[in-house]
Every structure is written in C-alpha cells, then in structure tokens.
Amino acid sequence: MAVDESTIFVHFDGHMFVWVLKQVLGRAPNLKTISVIPSQLNRVGEQHRKLCEQHAVHIVTGRWRPELAWAKGENRSHFYQGQREFLTSLSGEQKDLFDELLLFQFEEAQIVTRYFCLNGDEYIPEYKVADLFGFGKNTQAVSDRINTVLKYLDVSFEVGKAASRRARYLQLRVLRLRLKIGLNLEAVALSECLTEKAKELGIPRLPAGLPISLLETFENLIRIGKKSGQLDDLKAMHPRWYEVIATRFGLEDSRFKSLEETGKIVGSISKERTRQIEERGFEFLGLEPDS
C-alpha cells in the first residue's frame, strides 16, 4: 500500500475495512482526507468514524474509478494490495507458519498463493480462482479460505465467524499433522515418516501424489474401511459417491488424483460437481472433507 508521511489523500474504491483503515492511518500520519465511493458510504460505521476523528481525518464522498481497480489485469484495490503486502512481508513465526501450510500442501494456502500471485503468476479475478480450484462460481468459498489463512497467521485480522472457526480448525489440523509426521520437516525425514505411516496402516505405501494435508483423511478412510464397514455401506447405497472418493484417494490403484482428473475418470463431470459429490460422501462417512 503506497502511503507514507507525504500522503494527505487516500481514495477507497471498495469497502473500507477497519484493519485496512488502521494500516493507512498508521502509515500516513499527515493524512487529511479519505474519499469513499457512494455505494460503500452506508458501510462506514462508528468504528471507522472514531478512528478518523482521532487522527483528524475527514471522510468525503468520492467516485468509482475503474482504472484503479481492475485495469490491465491487476487488482489495485487498497483491500487487495493491503492483504498482499501483509503476505509478501511475512517474517519470523508468521512466515514459518505459512511455509508450513505450503509444505503440507493445504489447499487454503495454495488458493492464497494463486490469488495474490505470490509465485509471480499473472493476476486473475476471484471467480477464476474459484473455478480453478473446483468451486465453480462460488467466490465466497475462495474468500472464506483466504480469510481463514489470514486469521490463522494473525489473529488481529477481522473476519467473519465462519472464517474464525475455520482458522481454529486449520490450527488443529496442522498440530495433528506435526504429531503424525514429526517436527523434523527435512525431505528425507518426511519421506521416512510417510513410509512408517503406510506400515502403520497396513498398506504397502501411501497413494502417490497424496497431499500431506489430506494424510489424516486418507488414514480415516482406511480405518473406516477395515473396522466399521461404512465404506461398503457407501458403495452399496451411493455407488457414485464411493467411486469419486475411491478414485480420488487411490483406494484401488494407490495414486491420488486431482478433482479434474477424478471427474474425467468417473464420467466427464466438472471439478465443481466432483467436489460436491466428494463432500456428500464424506458427510455420509461422518468425516470432514479436509479432516
């Protein structure tokens, strides 16, 4: 966010989130005026006004300027840029936590990396990210996962109740994975841990390509199949649901597959539809889709 001591005017083309406003006010001590587009004025609340009053900053009505938002394939909104700057300037424990999410191959971290172009990719809007990860046009699913990661990395981020709950659950999943594979994340040690996990489950090896974040899900599938017979029930009552889960998690060929590949194998269905079927199957088994 390009604001500093020389900044006296800031324009918000979208919603003026409180945490973004705090960053702006903290970095621009000489700020005099903030303009907000008309459609967002009714979302300027008491907390916004008090913060501005404390810093002697006036809020005025501005106009929407598309050249500041989506021009040239780039999201230039203060909200997006503020979040991206936070992610690109991670250090210390926060950086370690995010790197760990990527190492464990958590989908949430992969979504954040793609949406905020952290690997140098070209910017694509949220709806395209949703489609890329198998959510169809459900941009809320993308927003929820982004907010989950932000809240996980820094509890001061203001997010909704659902994202706060997901962040706590994400923390629990990470802790459980650490216990399962050990705290030494060297490549060789990690490989040895996964080999031991396969032996513990009584199978020759884990499915090739299985994301570490889904290790516990696979483990639960194997144990359910051996003990409760729920997998047999799923296969008998909902064969399509079973087919999607068995195909994706390599229960028969020991190879994990993407949503897209799974959809093609089971009958030319979309990534979004494949995800929906998978979630229904997990619900039948009493498992979280990403547990």
N, C-alpha and C positions, 0 to 999 in steps of 0.2 A: 504494500500500500504506500504510494508515493506521497506521504505527508511528513512534514518536519517543522522546524521552528519558523520557516518562512511562509508556511501555509496559513492563509487567512480566510479561505473559502473552500468548502467541500460540497459536492453535489452527490446525492444518493439517487441512482436510477431505479433501485429496488427497495425492498424493505430495509429499514434502518434497525438492524438487530442491536440489542443493548450491548452485547460483548464487542461488536464492531465499533459502536459509538465510543465505548470506553477506550479502545485502542487509538482511535482517531484523536480523542481529547488528550490522551496521554502523550501522543507523539507531536501534537500541534498545539503548543501552549499559547500561541498567538492567534489561534483561530477565532474569527469573529462571526461568521455566518455559515449555516448549514441549510442547503435547499433540498427539499423532498418533493418527489413528483406527486401530483394531486391524488392519484389512486392509492397512495400509501399514507396520506396525511391522517386518515382515520385510525391508522395503526401506530401512530406516535402517542405513546402512553405517558402516564405520570412519571415513570422512572426516566424516560427519555428527557422529559422537560426539566426534571430536577437536576439531572446531570448537566444539561446545557446551562441552566441558571447558575449552577455552582461555578461554571467556567466562563460565565458572561458571554455565552454564545446564543445568537438569535436563530430561530428556525423559520424559514420562509418557504413559500410555495415555488417550486421550480417547474421545469417541463421535461418530459421524457425525451432523451436524445439517443436514438438507436445506434449512433456511431460510437457511443461509449459502452454499449452492452454486447452486441453480438456481431459487430462488423468484422470482416476479414477472418472469420473462423476462430475468433478468440473471445472468451468471456472476460469482459473488462469491468464487471460489476465490483463494487467495493466488497461485497459479501464474498464472492468467489475469490477475489485476489487476497482478501484478508485470511481466509482459510488456507489458501495455497501457500501464502507466506509463512504461516504457522508451520505447515508440514515441511516446507523446504528448509526451515531454520531449526528443525528439531536437533537437540543435543542431549548428551548425558543419558539419564534413565529413559526419558521420553523416546529418544532415538533408538535405544536398545529395545524398548517395548515394540516399537513399530517394525524394526528389523526382524524381531522375533515373530511377529504376525506374518510377515512375508516368508520367513523361513519355514514356518508351519503351514504355509500356503492357505491361509484363511481367505475366503472369498471377499470378506469385508475389506481387507487390506488391498486386495487386487482391484476392487472397484475404486477405492480411493486413489490408488496409483494411476489407474487409467483416466479417471475423470479429471484429476488435477495434473495430468501429463507429467508425472514425477520421473518418468523414464525418457522424457523428451519427445513423446508422441504428439501428433497433431491434435489440437483440441476438438472434441466432439461434444454436442449438447447432451443433456441428461437423458433425453428419451432414446438416444442412440446407444448410450451406455446401458440403459435398461434392456434394450433389445440384444445387445452383445452378450449380456450375462443371463439371458433367458427369462427376463421379466416382462417381455412384450412391451407394452406402452406404459407399464406401471412404474412411473418415475418416483413414486413415493417409496417403493422398495429400495431404490438407489439412495434416496435422501436418508432413509432410516439407517441404512448401513454406513453411510458416511458419518452421520451424527453419532452412531454407535462407536466408531473408531475415535472420533474427536473427543467424545466423553471419556472413553477408555484411557486416552493419552493424557487428558487434562480435565479433571472433574469440574473446573470452573466454567466449562462450556455450557451454555444454556440450551438444553434440548428438551424435547417432549418426554412424557412419562414412558412411552414405548421404547424410545432410544436409550433412556436411562436404564430401563430394565434389561435391554439387550446388552448394554455395556457391562452391567454386573455379571450377566451370564457369560459374556465373552471372557471376562476376567477369570471366571470359574473354569471355563474350558481350557484356557491357557495353563492355569495351575495344574489341572488334571493331566494335561499333556506333558508338562515338565516332570511330573511324578512318574509317568509311564515310560518316558524315554530317557530320563536322567537330565541333569542340568548341563552336562558337557555336550555342547552342540557342534563339536568338531565333526566333519563329514564322515570320517571313519567310525568314530564312536557312535554316531547317529545310525549308520548302517548296521552296526553290530546290535544296537538296541532293537532295531526293527526286526532283525533276524531272530533275536531272542523272543520278541513278541509273537512272531509266527509260530515258534516252537511251543510257546505257552498256550496258544490257541489250538494246537494240534493240527496245524496245516503246514504244507511244505514251505510256503512263502506267502508274503502279503501280495495282493494284486499289484502288478507293475503299474506305476503311474499314480498310485493312490496318494492323494494329498495328505500330508501329515495331520492336517486339521480334521480330517474325516476318519482318522485311525480309530477313535472311540466308537464312531458309528458302525464301522466295519466289525469291530470287536463285538459290539452288541448284536449285530446280525448273526454272527457265527454262534454266539452263545444261545441266542433265541432259537436258532435252528437245531441246536443239539439238545436243548433242555426242554423247552416248552411246547415245541411243535407249532408255534404260531406261524412260522414260515410256510409250513404245509397247509395251515388253515388259509393263509393269504393266497397261496397258489390255487387252492380249491375254490375259494369264494370270489376272488378277484384276480384271475389269471393275468390280466393286463398290468395290474399294479405290480404283481410279483415279477413279471417279465421285465419291466422297466428297472426295478431295483436290482434284480439278479444280473441283468445285463450291465448296468452301470457299474456295479460294485464287483464285477468279475467273479460271482459266486461259482460259475461253472468253467470259466476259462482263465481265471487268475489275472485278468487285465482290466484295470479301471478305465472307464470311458467318459468322455465329456457328455454334456447334455445333448449337444448337437449330434454326436456320433451315436449315442443311445437311441435318439429319436429316429434316425435313419435305419438302424438295425431292426427296431421293433415295428416299424411300419410307416416311415415317412411322416413323422409328426414333428411339429416345431419344438424349439428349445423351451419355449414358454409352456406348451402343453406337457412336455416331458417332465418339467419341474413340478407342475401341478399334480401329475399322476404320482410322481415320487413322493410328494408331500402327503397325499392321501394314503399311500401305502405305509409310510412311517407313522401316520396317525393311527392306522389300524393296528400297527405293532406296538403302539404306545411309546414311540420314540420321537425325540425332536429331530427335524430334518437335518440339523447340523450338530447334533449332540455327540 
